Amino acid sequence: MTFISQKSVTTRKPHRCHGCLAVIPAKSPSQRETYVGDNGPYTLYWCAHCQDMLPRVDWRDFDDEGITPGELMEYFVELGAYA
Ligand SMILES: [Zn+2]
């Protein structure tokens, strides 16, 4: 997959956070990222909490596919960040 763009947005409708699968309500600050994968372009959203946590991620722990939906939550639990 190829990273295209990243933007801080205020959501206009609810989205599911890619990192922890929590619902990001409408009118919330979110980080929107656009990628192009094998099936064309797609967009994912990070909730405020996951945005805070992203700098702590060691990306070498993930393969080329990146983070699958909800995987960031499991990663943080392992780190003890959600304990
Ligand atoms: Zn999240």
PDB file of the backbone (N, CA, C, O) and the ligand in Angstrom, with CONECT records:
HET     ZN  A 101       1
ATOM      1  N   MET A   1       0.849  -1.184   0.000  1.00  0.00           N
ATOM      2  CA  MET A   1       0.000   0.000   0.000  1.00  0.00           C
ATOM      3  C   MET A   1       0.887   1.237   0.000  1.00  0.00           C
ATOM      4  O   MET A   1       2.022   1.202   0.476  1.00  0.00           O
ATOM      5  N   THR A   2       0.367   2.308  -0.529  1.00  0.00           N
ATOM      6  CA  THR A   2       1.138   3.531  -0.672  1.00  0.00           C
ATOM      7  C   THR A   2       0.456   4.661   0.077  1.00  0.00           C
ATOM      8  O   THR A   2      -0.731   4.930  -0.111  1.00  0.00           O
ATOM      9  N   PHE A   3       1.210   5.300   0.909  1.00  0.00           N
ATOM     10  CA  PHE A   3       0.685   6.427   1.665  1.00  0.00           C
ATOM     11  C   PHE A   3       0.526   7.634   0.742  1.00  0.00           C
ATOM     12  O   PHE A   3       1.438   7.966  -0.016  1.00  0.00           O
ATOM     13  N   ILE A   4      -0.622   8.282   0.807  1.00  0.00           N
ATOM     14  CA  ILE A   4      -0.879   9.424  -0.062  1.00  0.00           C
ATOM     15  C   ILE A   4      -0.874  10.723   0.731  1.00  0.00           C
ATOM     16  O   ILE A   4      -0.126  11.649   0.417  1.00  0.00           O
ATOM     17  N   SER A   5      -1.707  10.785   1.754  1.00  0.00           N
ATOM     18  CA  SER A   5      -1.808  12.057   2.466  1.00  0.00           C
ATOM     19  C   SER A   5      -2.313  11.860   3.878  1.00  0.00           C
ATOM     20  O   SER A   5      -2.871  10.814   4.212  1.00  0.00           O
ATOM     21  N   GLN A   6      -2.116  12.867   4.697  1.00  0.00           N
ATOM     22  CA  GLN A   6      -2.517  12.844   6.093  1.00  0.00           C
ATOM     23  C   GLN A   6      -3.035  14.235   6.429  1.00  0.00           C
ATOM     24  O   GLN A   6      -2.424  15.239   6.065  1.00  0.00           O
ATOM     25  N   LYS A   7      -4.153  14.285   7.117  1.00  0.00           N
ATOM     26  CA  LYS A   7      -4.745  15.586   7.393  1.00  0.00           C
ATOM     27  C   LYS A   7      -5.508  15.527   8.697  1.00  0.00           C
ATOM     28  O   LYS A   7      -6.200  14.549   8.978  1.00  0.00           O
ATOM     29  N   SER A   8      -5.381  16.572   9.493  1.00  0.00           N
ATOM     30  CA  SER A   8      -6.203  16.708  10.688  1.00  0.00           C
ATOM     31  C   SER A   8      -7.551  17.264  10.280  1.00  0.00           C
ATOM     32  O   SER A   8      -7.631  18.308   9.633  1.00  0.00           O
ATOM     33  N   VAL A   9      -8.591  16.581  10.650  1.00  0.00           N
ATOM     34  CA  VAL A   9      -9.929  16.983  10.237  1.00  0.00           C
ATOM     35  C   VAL A   9     -10.865  16.959  11.439  1.00  0.00           C
ATOM     36  O   VAL A   9     -10.560  16.379  12.481  1.00  0.00           O
ATOM     37  N   THR A  10     -12.001  17.601  11.262  1.00  0.00           N
ATOM     38  CA  THR A  10     -13.109  17.435  12.187  1.00  0.00           C
ATOM     39  C   THR A  10     -14.154  16.598  11.458  1.00  0.00           C
ATOM     40  O   THR A  10     -14.654  16.985  10.402  1.00  0.00           O
ATOM     41  N   THR A  11     -14.470  15.462  12.032  1.00  0.00           N
ATOM     42  CA  THR A  11     -15.358  14.540  11.327  1.00  0.00           C
ATOM     43  C   THR A  11     -16.740  15.157  11.129  1.00  0.00           C
ATOM     44  O   THR A  11     -17.259  15.852  12.003  1.00  0.00           O
ATOM     45  N   ARG A  12     -17.317  14.892   9.975  1.00  0.00           N
ATOM     46  CA  ARG A  12     -18.667  15.371   9.698  1.00  0.00           C
ATOM     47  C   ARG A  12     -19.695  14.281  10.002  1.00  0.00           C
ATOM     48  O   ARG A  12     -20.867  14.571  10.245  1.00  0.00           O
ATOM     49  N   LYS A  13     -19.247  13.034   9.984  1.00  0.00           N
ATOM     50  CA  LYS A  13     -20.123  11.919  10.341  1.00  0.00           C
ATOM     51  C   LYS A  13     -19.282  10.916  11.125  1.00  0.00           C
ATOM     52  O   LYS A  13     -18.053  10.989  11.095  1.00  0.00           O
ATOM     53  N   PRO A  14     -19.914   9.994  11.816  1.00  0.00           N
ATOM     54  CA  PRO A  14     -19.136   9.045  12.622  1.00  0.00           C
ATOM     55  C   PRO A  14     -18.250   8.158  11.750  1.00  0.00           C
ATOM     56  O   PRO A  14     -18.628   7.762  10.647  1.00  0.00           O
ATOM     57  N   HIS A  15     -17.066   7.858  12.274  1.00  0.00           N
ATOM     58  CA  HIS A  15     -16.148   6.933  11.614  1.00  0.00           C
ATOM     59  C   HIS A  15     -15.625   5.974  12.665  1.00  0.00           C
ATOM     60  O   HIS A  15     -15.636   6.269  13.860  1.00  0.00           O
ATOM     61  N   ARG A  16     -15.168   4.823  12.198  1.00  0.00           N
ATOM     62  CA  ARG A  16     -14.575   3.880  13.128  1.00  0.00           C
ATOM     63  C   ARG A  16     -13.064   4.067  13.103  1.00  0.00           C
ATOM     64  O   ARG A  16     -12.454   4.102  12.034  1.00  0.00           O
ATOM     65  N   CYS A  17     -12.470   4.187  14.273  1.00  0.00           N
ATOM     66  CA  CYS A  17     -11.027   4.378  14.372  1.00  0.00           C
ATOM     67  C   CYS A  17     -10.307   3.129  13.883  1.00  0.00           C
ATOM     68  O   CYS A  17     -10.642   2.011  14.276  1.00  0.00           O
ATOM     69  N   HIS A  18      -9.328   3.328  13.036  1.00  0.00           N
ATOM     70  CA  HIS A  18      -8.583   2.193  12.495  1.00  0.00           C
ATOM     71  C   HIS A  18      -7.755   1.504  13.576  1.00  0.00           C
ATOM     72  O   HIS A  18      -7.522   0.297  13.519  1.00  0.00           O
ATOM     73  N   GLY A  19      -7.319   2.281  14.553  1.00  0.00           N
ATOM     74  CA  GLY A  19      -6.421   1.718  15.556  1.00  0.00           C
ATOM     75  C   GLY A  19      -7.120   0.871  16.595  1.00  0.00           C
ATOM     76  O   GLY A  19      -6.660  -0.222  16.924  1.00  0.00           O
ATOM     77  N   CYS A  20      -8.235   1.374  17.119  1.00  0.00           N
ATOM     78  CA  CYS A  20      -8.859   0.708  18.266  1.00  0.00           C
ATOM     79  C   CYS A  20     -10.321   0.332  18.007  1.00  0.00           C
ATOM     80  O   CYS A  20     -10.976  -0.233  18.884  1.00  0.00           O
ATOM     81  N   LEU A  21     -10.831   0.634  16.830  1.00  0.00           N
ATOM     82  CA  LEU A  21     -12.193   0.289  16.418  1.00  0.00           C
ATOM     83  C   LEU A  21     -13.266   1.048  17.190  1.00  0.00           C
ATOM     84  O   LEU A  21     -14.454   0.760  17.046  1.00  0.00           O
ATOM     85  N   ALA A  22     -12.855   2.021  18.012  1.00  0.00           N
ATOM     86  CA  ALA A  22     -13.842   2.862  18.674  1.00  0.00           C
ATOM     87  C   ALA A  22     -14.519   3.749  17.633  1.00  0.00           C
ATOM     88  O   ALA A  22     -13.911   4.111  16.626  1.00  0.00           O
ATOM     89  N   VAL A  23     -15.757   4.089  17.878  1.00  0.00           N
ATOM     90  CA  VAL A  23     -16.454   5.002  16.986  1.00  0.00           C
ATOM     91  C   VAL A  23     -16.037   6.434  17.311  1.00  0.00           C
ATOM     92  O   VAL A  23     -16.116   6.878  18.456  1.00  0.00           O
ATOM     93  N   ILE A  24     -15.598   7.130  16.293  1.00  0.00           N
ATOM     94  CA  ILE A  24     -15.283   8.546  16.433  1.00  0.00           C
ATOM     95  C   ILE A  24     -16.564   9.296  16.088  1.00  0.00           C
ATOM     96  O   ILE A  24     -17.009   9.250  14.941  1.00  0.00           O
ATOM     97  N   PRO A  25     -17.165   9.982  17.050  1.00  0.00           N
ATOM     98  CA  PRO A  25     -18.442  10.644  16.766  1.00  0.00           C
ATOM     99  C   PRO A  25     -18.275  11.773  15.751  1.00  0.00           C
ATOM    100  O   PRO A  25     -17.167  12.258  15.522  1.00  0.00           O
ATOM    101  N   ALA A  26     -19.370  12.176  15.157  1.00  0.00           N
ATOM    102  CA  ALA A  26     -19.340  13.337  14.283  1.00  0.00           C
ATOM    103  C   ALA A  26     -18.871  14.564  15.057  1.00  0.00           C
ATOM    104  O   ALA A  26     -19.082  14.677  16.265  1.00  0.00           O
ATOM    105  N   LYS A  27     -18.243  15.463  14.344  1.00  0.00           N
ATOM    106  CA  LYS A  27     -17.745  16.726  14.905  1.00  0.00           C
ATOM    107  C   LYS A  27     -16.628  16.518  15.928  1.00  0.00           C
ATOM    108  O   LYS A  27     -16.486  17.298  16.870  1.00  0.00           O
ATOM    109  N   SER A  28     -15.838  15.459  15.733  1.00  0.00           N
ATOM    110  CA  SER A  28     -14.693  15.217  16.611  1.00  0.00           C
ATOM    111  C   SER A  28     -13.396  15.448  15.835  1.00  0.00           C
ATOM    112  O   SER A  28     -13.345  15.239  14.622  1.00  0.00           O
ATOM    113  N   PRO A  29     -12.349  15.880  16.542  1.00  0.00           N
ATOM    114  CA  PRO A  29     -11.050  15.978  15.871  1.00  0.00           C
ATOM    115  C   PRO A  29     -10.538  14.589  15.544  1.00  0.00           C
ATOM    116  O   PRO A  29     -10.623  13.677  16.367  1.00  0.00           O
ATOM    117  N   SER A  30     -10.018  14.432  14.368  1.00  0.00           N
ATOM    118  CA  SER A  30      -9.553  13.133  13.921  1.00  0.00           C
ATOM    119  C   SER A  30      -8.412  13.343  12.944  1.00  0.00           C
ATOM    120  O   SER A  30      -8.238  14.428  12.389  1.00  0.00           O
ATOM    121  N   GLN A  31      -7.648  12.300  12.746  1.00  0.00           N
ATOM    122  CA  GLN A  31      -6.609  12.342  11.738  1.00  0.00           C
ATOM    123  C   GLN A  31      -7.009  11.416  10.604  1.00  0.00           C
ATOM    124  O   GLN A  31      -7.238  10.224  10.809  1.00  0.00           O
ATOM    125  N   ARG A  32      -7.089  11.968   9.426  1.00  0.00           N
ATOM    126  CA  ARG A  32      -7.513  11.197   8.264  1.00  0.00           C
ATOM    127  C   ARG A  32      -6.305  10.888   7.396  1.00  0.00           C
ATOM    128  O   ARG A  32      -5.518  11.782   7.083  1.00  0.00           O
ATOM    129  N   GLU A  33      -6.155   9.638   7.008  1.00  0.00           N
ATOM    130  CA  GLU A  33      -5.041   9.246   6.154  1.00  0.00           C
ATOM    131  C   GLU A  33      -5.590   8.554   4.914  1.00  0.00           C
ATOM    132  O   GLU A  33      -6.528   7.758   4.982  1.00  0.00           O
ATOM    133  N   THR A  34      -4.995   8.872   3.811  1.00  0.00           N
ATOM    134  CA  THR A  34      -5.409   8.277   2.543  1.00  0.00           C
ATOM    135  C   THR A  34      -4.267   7.421   1.999  1.00  0.00           C
ATOM    136  O   THR A  34      -3.109   7.838   1.981  1.00  0.00           O
ATOM    137  N   TYR A  35      -4.619   6.226   1.560  1.00  0.00           N
ATOM    138  CA  TYR A  35      -3.649   5.291   0.989  1.00  0.00           C
ATOM    139  C   TYR A  35      -4.192   4.757  -0.327  1.00  0.00           C
ATOM    140  O   TYR A  35      -5.392   4.816  -0.595  1.00  0.00           O
ATOM    141  N   VAL A  36      -3.291   4.240  -1.132  1.00  0.00           N
ATOM    142  CA  VAL A  36      -3.708   3.458  -2.284  1.00  0.00           C
ATOM    143  C   VAL A  36      -3.194   2.040  -2.078  1.00  0.00           C
ATOM    144  O   VAL A  36      -1.998   1.814  -1.896  1.00  0.00           O
ATOM    145  N   GLY A  37      -4.116   1.101  -2.110  1.00  0.00           N
ATOM    146  CA  GLY A  37      -3.766  -0.303  -1.967  1.00  0.00           C
ATOM    147  C   GLY A  37      -4.094  -1.067  -3.230  1.00  0.00           C
ATOM    148  O   GLY A  37      -4.367  -0.476  -4.275  1.00  0.00           O
ATOM    149  N   ASP A  38      -4.066  -2.388  -3.127  1.00  0.00           N
ATOM    150  CA  ASP A  38      -4.319  -3.222  -4.294  1.00  0.00           C
ATOM    151  C   ASP A  38      -5.725  -3.014  -4.848  1.00  0.00           C
ATOM    152  O   ASP A  38      -5.962  -3.202  -6.041  1.00  0.00           O
ATOM    153  N   ASN A  39      -6.651  -2.628  -3.981  1.00  0.00           N
ATOM    154  CA  ASN A  39      -8.037  -2.464  -4.401  1.00  0.00           C
ATOM    155  C   ASN A  39      -8.409  -0.996  -4.594  1.00  0.00           C
ATOM    156  O   ASN A  39      -9.587  -0.641  -4.571  1.00  0.00           O
ATOM    157  N   GLY A  40      -7.416  -0.158  -4.781  1.00  0.00           N
ATOM    158  CA  GLY A  40      -7.694   1.252  -5.023  1.00  0.00           C
ATOM    159  C   GLY A  40      -7.513   2.084  -3.769  1.00  0.00           C
ATOM    160  O   GLY A  40      -7.088   1.575  -2.732  1.00  0.00           O
ATOM    161  N   PRO A  41      -7.835   3.354  -3.864  1.00  0.00           N
ATOM    162  CA  PRO A  41      -7.610   4.246  -2.727  1.00  0.00           C
ATOM    163  C   PRO A  41      -8.566   3.974  -1.577  1.00  0.00           C
ATOM    164  O   PRO A  41      -9.709   3.571  -1.791  1.00  0.00           O
ATOM    165  N   TYR A  42      -8.103   4.190  -0.383  1.00  0.00           N
ATOM    166  CA  TYR A  42      -8.979   4.086   0.773  1.00  0.00           C
ATOM    167  C   TYR A  42      -8.512   5.069   1.842  1.00  0.00           C
ATOM    168  O   TYR A  42      -7.376   5.544   1.832  1.00  0.00           O
ATOM    169  N   THR A  43      -9.405   5.347   2.738  1.00  0.00           N
ATOM    170  CA  THR A  43      -9.173   6.343   3.767  1.00  0.00           C
ATOM    171  C   THR A  43      -9.390   5.703   5.117  1.00  0.00           C
ATOM    172  O   THR A  43     -10.308   4.901   5.292  1.00  0.00           O
ATOM    173  N   LEU A  44      -8.560   6.051   6.064  1.00  0.00           N
ATOM    174  CA  LEU A  44      -8.805   5.583   7.424  1.00  0.00           C
ATOM    175  C   LEU A  44      -8.664   6.749   8.394  1.00  0.00           C
ATOM    176  O   LEU A  44      -8.056   7.776   8.094  1.00  0.00           O
ATOM    177  N   TYR A  45      -9.246   6.549   9.556  1.00  0.00           N
ATOM    178  CA  TYR A  45      -9.303   7.597  10.574  1.00  0.00           C
ATOM    179  C   TYR A  45      -8.694   7.089  11.866  1.00  0.00           C
ATOM    180  O   TYR A  45      -8.795   5.908  12.200  1.00  0.00           O
ATOM    181  N   TRP A  46      -8.062   7.999  12.584  1.00  0.00           N
ATOM    182  CA  TRP A  46      -7.517   7.700  13.912  1.00  0.00           C
ATOM    183  C   TRP A  46      -8.248   8.569  14.928  1.00  0.00           C
ATOM    184  O   TRP A  46      -8.442   9.762  14.692  1.00  0.00           O
ATOM    185  N   CYS A  47      -8.652   7.993  16.047  1.00  0.00           N
ATOM    186  CA  CYS A  47      -9.261   8.780  17.111  1.00  0.00           C
ATOM    187  C   CYS A  47      -8.168   9.570  17.851  1.00  0.00           C
ATOM    188  O   CYS A  47      -6.978   9.321  17.660  1.00  0.00           O
ATOM    189  N   ALA A  48      -8.580  10.507  18.683  1.00  0.00           N
ATOM    190  CA  ALA A  48      -7.623  11.362  19.379  1.00  0.00           C
ATOM    191  C   ALA A  48      -6.671  10.533  20.234  1.00  0.00           C
ATOM    192  O   ALA A  48      -5.479  10.831  20.313  1.00  0.00           O
ATOM    193  N   HIS A  49      -7.199   9.493  20.872  1.00  0.00           N
ATOM    194  CA  HIS A  49      -6.356   8.681  21.740  1.00  0.00           C
ATOM    195  C   HIS A  49      -5.284   7.948  20.932  1.00  0.00           C
ATOM    196  O   HIS A  49      -4.113   7.929  21.311  1.00  0.00           O
ATOM    197  N   CYS A  50      -5.691   7.357  19.834  1.00  0.00           N
ATOM    198  CA  CYS A  50      -4.715   6.646  19.002  1.00  0.00           C
ATOM    199  C   CYS A  50      -3.693   7.616  18.418  1.00  0.00           C
ATOM    200  O   CYS A  50      -2.518   7.276  18.285  1.00  0.00           O
ATOM    201  N   GLN A  51      -4.137   8.819  18.072  1.00  0.00           N
ATOM    202  CA  GLN A  51      -3.180   9.821  17.587  1.00  0.00           C
ATOM    203  C   GLN A  51      -2.107  10.087  18.636  1.00  0.00           C
ATOM    204  O   GLN A  51      -0.927  10.213  18.309  1.00  0.00           O
ATOM    205  N   ASP A  52      -2.524  10.171  19.897  1.00  0.00           N
ATOM    206  CA  ASP A  52      -1.561  10.394  20.973  1.00  0.00           C
ATOM    207  C   ASP A  52      -0.571   9.243  21.068  1.00  0.00           C
ATOM    208  O   ASP A  52       0.602   9.429  21.394  1.00  0.00           O
ATOM    209  N   MET A  53      -1.073   8.050  20.775  1.00  0.00           N
ATOM    210  CA  MET A  53      -0.256   6.861  20.973  1.00  0.00           C
ATOM    211  C   MET A  53       0.643   6.536  19.782  1.00  0.00           C
ATOM    212  O   MET A  53       1.653   5.849  19.937  1.00  0.00           O
ATOM    213  N   LEU A  54       0.289   7.018  18.614  1.00  0.00           N
ATOM    214  CA  LEU A  54       1.032   6.642  17.410  1.00  0.00           C
ATOM    215  C   LEU A  54       2.537   6.904  17.504  1.00  0.00           C
ATOM    216  O   LEU A  54       3.321   6.088  17.019  1.00  0.00           O
ATOM    217  N   PRO A  55       2.967   8.020  18.114  1.00  0.00           N
ATOM    218  CA  PRO A  55       4.415   8.238  18.194  1.00  0.00           C
ATOM    219  C   PRO A  55       5.150   7.169  19.001  1.00  0.00           C
ATOM    220  O   PRO A  55       6.370   7.044  18.899  1.00  0.00           O
ATOM    221  N   ARG A  56       4.411   6.395  19.806  1.00  0.00           N
ATOM    222  CA  ARG A  56       5.057   5.359  20.626  1.00  0.00           C
ATOM    223  C   ARG A  56       5.166   4.034  19.895  1.00  0.00           C
ATOM    224  O   ARG A  56       5.777   3.090  20.397  1.00  0.00           O
ATOM    225  N   VAL A  57       4.577   3.961  18.715  1.00  0.00           N
ATOM    226  CA  VAL A  57       4.590   2.702  17.985  1.00  0.00           C
ATOM    227  C   VAL A  57       5.970   2.466  17.374  1.00  0.00           C
ATOM    228  O   VAL A  57       6.544   3.356  16.746  1.00  0.00           O
ATOM    229  N   ASP A  58       6.486   1.271  17.565  1.00  0.00           N
ATOM    230  CA  ASP A  58       7.697   0.856  16.869  1.00  0.00           C
ATOM    231  C   ASP A  58       7.252   0.134  15.600  1.00  0.00           C
ATOM    232  O   ASP A  58       6.820  -1.018  15.641  1.00  0.00           O
ATOM    233  N   TRP A  59       7.367   0.829  14.479  1.00  0.00           N
ATOM    234  CA  TRP A  59       6.797   0.300  13.226  1.00  0.00           C
ATOM    235  C   TRP A  59       7.511  -0.955  12.760  1.00  0.00           C
ATOM    236  O   TRP A  59       7.003  -1.667  11.894  1.00  0.00           O
ATOM    237  N   ARG A  60       8.679  -1.238  13.318  1.00  0.00           N
ATOM    238  CA  ARG A  60       9.362  -2.487  12.952  1.00  0.00           C
ATOM    239  C   ARG A  60       8.602  -3.697  13.469  1.00  0.00           C
ATOM    240  O   ARG A  60       8.841  -4.823  13.029  1.00  0.00           O
ATOM    241  N   ASP A  61       7.667  -3.460  14.423  1.00  0.00           N
ATOM    242  CA  ASP A  61       6.860  -4.563  14.937  1.00  0.00           C
ATOM    243  C   ASP A  61       5.762  -4.979  13.961  1.00  0.00           C
ATOM    244  O   ASP A  61       5.089  -5.992  14.155  1.00  0.00           O
ATOM    245  N   PHE A  62       5.594  -4.181  12.911  1.00  0.00           N
ATOM    246  CA  PHE A  62       4.522  -4.473  11.961  1.00  0.00           C
ATOM    247  C   PHE A  62       5.130  -4.786  10.597  1.00  0.00           C
ATOM    248  O   PHE A  62       6.194  -4.279  10.242  1.00  0.00           O
ATOM    249  N   ASP A  63       4.441  -5.619   9.854  1.00  0.00           N
ATOM    250  CA  ASP A  63       4.968  -5.967   8.533  1.00  0.00           C
ATOM    251  C   ASP A  63       4.544  -4.923   7.506  1.00  0.00           C
ATOM    252  O   ASP A  63       3.984  -3.886   7.862  1.00  0.00           O
ATOM    253  N   ASP A  64       4.806  -5.194   6.256  1.00  0.00           N
ATOM    254  CA  ASP A  64       4.559  -4.218   5.198  1.00  0.00           C
ATOM    255  C   ASP A  64       3.094  -3.866   5.028  1.00  0.00           C
ATOM    256  O   ASP A  64       2.761  -2.835   4.443  1.00  0.00           O
ATOM    257  N   GLU A  65       2.223  -4.714   5.535  1.00  0.00           N
ATOM    258  CA  GLU A  65       0.797  -4.447   5.411  1.00  0.00           C
ATOM    259  C   GLU A  65       0.365  -3.323   6.348  1.00  0.00           C
ATOM    260  O   GLU A  65      -0.747  -2.810   6.229  1.00  0.00           O
ATOM    261  N   GLY A  66       1.228  -2.941   7.266  1.00  0.00           N
ATOM    262  CA  GLY A  66       0.859  -1.913   8.226  1.00  0.00           C
ATOM    263  C   GLY A  66      -0.015  -2.501   9.315  1.00  0.00           C
ATOM    264  O   GLY A  66       0.056  -3.691   9.621  1.00  0.00           O
ATOM    265  N   ILE A  67      -0.820  -1.662   9.880  1.00  0.00           N
ATOM    266  CA  ILE A  67      -1.659  -2.062  11.004  1.00  0.00           C
ATOM    267  C   ILE A  67      -3.025  -2.467  10.491  1.00  0.00           C
ATOM    268  O   ILE A  67      -3.673  -1.720   9.759  1.00  0.00           O
ATOM    269  N   THR A  68      -3.458  -3.656  10.879  1.00  0.00           N
ATOM    270  CA  THR A  68      -4.800  -4.074  10.503  1.00  0.00           C
ATOM    271  C   THR A  68      -5.798  -3.436  11.477  1.00  0.00           C
ATOM    272  O   THR A  68      -5.416  -3.043  12.579  1.00  0.00           O
ATOM    273  N   PRO A  69      -7.070  -3.330  11.080  1.00  0.00           N
ATOM    274  CA  PRO A  69      -8.040  -2.646  11.955  1.00  0.00           C
ATOM    275  C   PRO A  69      -8.080  -3.245  13.361  1.00  0.00           C
ATOM    276  O   PRO A  69      -8.234  -4.455  13.524  1.00  0.00           O
ATOM    277  N   GLY A  70      -7.942  -2.404  14.351  1.00  0.00           N
ATOM    278  CA  GLY A  70      -8.005  -2.836  15.735  1.00  0.00           C
ATOM    279  C   GLY A  70      -6.688  -3.333  16.293  1.00  0.00           C
ATOM    280  O   GLY A  70      -6.573  -3.577  17.494  1.00  0.00           O
ATOM    281  N   GLU A  71      -5.705  -3.483  15.444  1.00  0.00           N
ATOM    282  CA  GLU A  71      -4.443  -4.073  15.892  1.00  0.00           C
ATOM    283  C   GLU A  71      -3.669  -3.138  16.826  1.00  0.00           C
ATOM    284  O   GLU A  71      -2.930  -3.588  17.702  1.00  0.00           O
ATOM    285  N   LEU A  72      -3.849  -1.852  16.629  1.00  0.00           N
ATOM    286  CA  LEU A  72      -3.129  -0.896  17.465  1.00  0.00           C
ATOM    287  C   LEU A  72      -3.537  -1.040  18.935  1.00  0.00           C
ATOM    288  O   LEU A  72      -2.707  -0.936  19.838  1.00  0.00           O
ATOM    289  N   MET A  73      -4.830  -1.280  19.149  1.00  0.00           N
ATOM    290  CA  MET A  73      -5.323  -1.484  20.509  1.00  0.00           C
ATOM    291  C   MET A  73      -4.618  -2.658  21.171  1.00  0.00           C
ATOM    292  O   MET A  73      -4.181  -2.562  22.318  1.00  0.00           O
ATOM    293  N   GLU A  74      -4.509  -3.775  20.439  1.00  0.00           N
ATOM    294  CA  GLU A  74      -3.834  -4.954  20.997  1.00  0.00           C
ATOM    295  C   GLU A  74      -2.370  -4.630  21.295  1.00  0.00           C
ATOM    296  O   GLU A  74      -1.823  -5.060  22.311  1.00  0.00           O
ATOM    297  N   TYR A  75      -1.759  -3.883  20.416  1.00  0.00           N
ATOM    298  CA  TYR A  75      -0.362  -3.506  20.576  1.00  0.00           C
ATOM    299  C   TYR A  75      -0.180  -2.673  21.856  1.00  0.00           C
ATOM    300  O   TYR A  75       0.758  -2.887  22.624  1.00  0.00           O
ATOM    301  N   PHE A  76      -1.092  -1.726  22.063  1.00  0.00           N
ATOM    302  CA  PHE A  76      -0.999  -0.877  23.241  1.00  0.00           C
ATOM    303  C   PHE A  76      -1.259  -1.660  24.516  1.00  0.00           C
ATOM    304  O   PHE A  76      -0.632  -1.398  25.542  1.00  0.00           O
ATOM    305  N   VAL A  77      -2.169  -2.611  24.463  1.00  0.00           N
ATOM    306  CA  VAL A  77      -2.433  -3.448  25.628  1.00  0.00           C
ATOM    307  C   VAL A  77      -1.154  -4.208  25.994  1.00  0.00           C
ATOM    308  O   VAL A  77      -0.809  -4.334  27.169  1.00  0.00           O
ATOM    309  N   GLU A  78      -0.457  -4.710  24.969  1.00  0.00           N
ATOM    310  CA  GLU A  78       0.791  -5.423  25.216  1.00  0.00           C
ATOM    311  C   GLU A  78       1.841  -4.505  25.825  1.00  0.00           C
ATOM    312  O   GLU A  78       2.629  -4.916  26.677  1.00  0.00           O
ATOM    313  N   LEU A  79       1.837  -3.259  25.376  1.00  0.00           N
ATOM    314  CA  LEU A  79       2.783  -2.273  25.934  1.00  0.00           C
ATOM    315  C   LEU A  79       2.425  -1.893  27.365  1.00  0.00           C
ATOM    316  O   LEU A  79       3.246  -1.347  28.103  1.00  0.00           O
ATOM    317  N   GLY A  80       1.179  -2.193  27.745  1.00  0.00           N
ATOM    318  CA  GLY A  80       0.711  -1.775  29.051  1.00  0.00           C
ATOM    319  C   GLY A  80       0.113  -0.394  29.026  1.00  0.00           C
ATOM    320  O   GLY A  80      -0.198   0.171  30.074  1.00  0.00           O
ATOM    321  N   ALA A  81      -0.053   0.163  27.832  1.00  0.00           N
ATOM    322  CA  ALA A  81      -0.527   1.528  27.722  1.00  0.00           C
ATOM    323  C   ALA A  81      -2.009   1.652  28.078  1.00  0.00           C
ATOM    324  O   ALA A  81      -2.479   2.742  28.404  1.00  0.00           O
ATOM    325  N   TYR A  82      -2.738   0.555  28.017  1.00  0.00           N
ATOM    326  CA  TYR A  82      -4.151   0.591  28.353  1.00  0.00           C
ATOM    327  C   TYR A  82      -4.414  -0.043  29.706  1.00  0.00           C
ATOM    328  O   TYR A  82      -5.567  -0.211  30.105  1.00  0.00           O
ATOM    329  N   ALA A  83      -3.355  -0.392  30.409  1.00  0.00           N
ATOM    330  CA  ALA A  83      -3.528  -1.060  31.691  1.00  0.00           C
ATOM    331  C   ALA A  83      -4.090  -0.084  32.725  1.00  0.00           C
ATOM    332  O   ALA A  83      -4.308  -0.461  33.876  1.00  0.00           O
TER     333      ALA A  83
HETATM  334 ZN    ZN A 101      -8.484   4.804  18.259  1.00  0.00          ZN2+
END
